[in-house]
């Protein structure tokens, strides 16, 4: 069976979220003394798990670029731009690790903001209830980013709050990608 553009785009977006979710856990597990609540996610990019983490986050970005290319006739210009900048940010996180200081902060911010906006904007391409879920996940991630930037961690510490930015958009990527891989809704 041949995959059409819709299924290919969905598969690439799903794989971006799924592989990063899995390799994030692997990187955390192989980093001695790593604390999910106390450490930043990007601490994984400069320690003993650097190859796993950086490879996975770069792959996330490359898969986003692939989804932009494959989905160029499916999605509107806005979603394509949002996904493209999400990919730029993700690749940037893997290339410009936290050892790069301010550059890393900028590319992380780009990844976080554009991933949240991608989730929100994607509501135009899916049916309810997923359209509502996409908005909620995107808003949740962006609100967590605001709290994180303000150093308001709500008892989760810095690593826990940073995950509240990332986990919702990973859940969105996997659900949106899965939706796109399914048969197109009738009508």
C-alpha positions in Angstrom: 0.0 0.0 0.0 1.3 3.4 -1.0 1.1 6.2 1.5 -0.3 9.5 0.3 0.9 12.9 1.3 -1.4 13.1 4.2 -0.2 9.8 5.7 3.4 10.6 5.0 3.1 14.0 6.7 1.3 12.4 9.6 3.9 9.7 10.0 6.7 12.2 10.0 5.0 14.4 12.7 4.1 11.3 14.8 7.7 9.9 14.5 9.1 13.3 15.5 7.2 13.3 18.8 7.4 9.6 19.5 11.1 9.1 18.9 12.0 12.2 21.0 9.7 11.0 23.8 11.4 7.6 23.9 15.0 8.9 23.5 14.4 11.6 26.2 13.6 8.8 28.7 16.6 6.8 27.5 18.9 9.9 27.9 17.5 10.6 31.4 18.1 6.9 32.4 21.7 6.8 31.2 22.7 10.1 32.8 24.0 9.3 36.3 22.3 11.4 39.0 20.1 13.2 36.5 17.0 14.7 38.2 13.8 15.1 36.1 12.7 17.9 38.4 16.1 19.5 39.2 17.9 19.4 35.8 17.0 21.2 32.7 16.1 19.0 29.7 19.1 20.4 27.8 21.5 19.3 30.5 21.2 16.0 28.7 22.8 17.5 25.7 26.2 18.2 27.3 26.6 15.2 29.6 27.0 11.5 29.2 23.7 11.2 27.3 24.7 13.9 24.8 24.8 11.7 21.7 21.4 10.2 22.4 19.7 13.5 23.3 21.3 15.7 20.6 20.8 13.1 17.9 17.1 12.7 18.9 16.3 16.4 19.1 18.1 17.0 15.7 16.1 14.1 14.3 12.9 15.8 15.6 13.8 18.9 13.7 14.6 17.0 10.5 11.3 15.1 10.7 9.5 18.5 11.1 11.3 19.7 7.9 10.2 16.5 6.2 6.6 17.1 7.3 6.7 20.6 5.9 8.0 19.4 2.6 5.5 16.5 2.3 2.6 18.6 3.7 3.2 21.7 1.5 0.0 21.0 -0.5 -2.0 19.9 2.6 -1.4 22.6 5.1 -1.7 26.3 4.8 1.3 28.6 4.7 0.9 29.5 8.4 1.2 25.9 9.7 4.1 25.2 7.3 6.0 28.2 8.7 5.2 27.2 12.3 6.4 23.7 11.7 9.5 24.9 9.9 10.5 27.2 12.8 9.8 24.4 15.2 12.3 22.3 13.2 14.8 25.1 13.2 14.5 25.4 17.0 14.8 21.7 17.5 17.9 21.3 15.3 19.3 24.4 17.0 18.9 22.8 20.4 20.9 19.8 19.3 23.6 21.8 17.5 23.9 24.7 19.9 23.9 22.9 23.3 23.6 24.7 26.5 27.4 25.1 26.4 26.6 27.9 23.8 24.8 30.0 26.4 22.5 32.6 24.9 22.3 31.0 21.5 21.0 27.9 23.1 18.4 29.9 25.0 17.2 31.5 21.8 16.9 28.3 19.8 15.1 26.6 22.7 12.7 29.5 22.9 12.1 29.2 19.1 11.3 25.5 19.5 9.0 26.0 22.4 7.0 28.9 21.0 6.6 27.5 17.5 5.7 24.0 18.7 3.0 25.5 20.9 1.7 27.7 18.1 1.8 24.7 15.7 -0.4 22.7 18.0 -2.9 25.6 18.3 -3.0 26.3 14.5 -3.3 22.7 13.6 -6.9 22.8 15.0 -7.9 24.0 11.5 -6.9 20.6 10.0 -8.6 18.2 12.3 -12.1 17.4 13.5 -13.4 17.9 17.0 -12.6 16.7 19.6 -8.9 16.6 18.5 -9.2 20.2 17.3 -10.1 21.3 20.9 -7.4 19.1 22.4 -4.8 20.6 20.0 -5.7 24.1 21.2 -5.6 23.1 24.9 -2.2 21.3 24.5 -0.7 24.3 22.7 -2.0 26.8 25.1 -0.9 24.7 28.1 2.7 24.5 26.7 2.8 28.2 26.0 1.5 29.1 29.5 4.1 26.7 31.0 6.7 28.6 29.0 5.6 31.9 30.4 5.7 30.5 34.0 9.1 28.9 33.3 10.5 32.1 32.0 9.2 33.9 35.1 10.8 31.2 37.2 7.4 30.2 38.6 7.8 26.5 38.9 4.6 25.6 40.9 6.5 23.1 43.0 7.8 21.2 40.0 11.3 22.8 40.1 12.9 23.9 36.9 13.1 20.6 35.1 9.5 19.7 36.0 8.2 23.0 34.7 10.3 22.7 31.5 8.6 19.4 30.9 5.2 21.0 31.1 6.3 23.0 28.1 7.5 20.0 26.1 5.2 17.1 27.1 2.0 18.7 25.8 3.4 19.4 22.4 4.9 15.9 22.1 1.4 14.6 22.9 0.0 16.9 20.3 2.6 15.8 17.7 1.7 12.1 18.2 -2.1 12.7 18.2 -2.0 15.0 15.2 0.3 12.7 13.4 -1.9 9.7 14.2 -4.9 11.6 13.0 -3.2 12.5 9.7 -2.2 8.9 9.2 -5.7 7.6 9.6 -8.2 7.6 6.8 -9.3 11.1 5.8 -12.8 11.9 7.4 -15.6 11.6 4.9 -17.3 14.8 3.8 
